[in-house]
Amino acid sequence: MKRLLLLLMLLWLALASNAFAVGTCTASGPSFIHDTSFSTGQKDAGVYVVTYTCTADVSAHTFPSTVISGTATASKLLWGWYLYSVETLSGATQITNSSSYTIKDASGFDLMGTKGASAISNSTTVGVKTFAFPASGGFSPTVGPLTLAITGNSVDSAVVTVELTFVK
């Protein structure tokens, strides 16, 4: 009887722990897009696009910090590429308007500077595209894993799509 009670308690704890998840971010990509130049008709260098669909936690409203180039293969694919732009679009369960994001390298440097502060709109029809043009000093190439963090949300299970474009 004690074993049965213990087993039921452990099962309840295992099921209850899933209800207190910290949210999710699911990646698609990196996808290589090879475009043709309009002016010359020649193929250009192309871009890598990484798209994340993130869902906030049910009770704490938080999103997990997510390694953008999580696998060794994906990380190496993006090495030497430059972050060009970030586009965000709120999902059916709208994120808090003016939420923020950062994209940091391994040393904690935010590749967007302060441009991700209050940059996420809760519009489900119009995305917000922010360009990563640095204020000074030029672009820095990606040389390791990058981390996406989304903050400022207060909506249960809010959904946001984040699309990162990298160029050579």
Secondary structure, 3 states (H helix, E strand, C coil): CHHHHHHHHHHHHHHHHHHCCCCEEEEEEEEEECCECCCCCCECCCEEEEEEEEECCCCCCCCCCEECCCCHHHHHHHCCCEEEEEEEEECCCCCCCCEEEEEECCCCCECCCCCCCCCECCCCCCCEEEECCCCCCCCCCCCCCCEEEEECCCCCCCEEEEEEEEEC
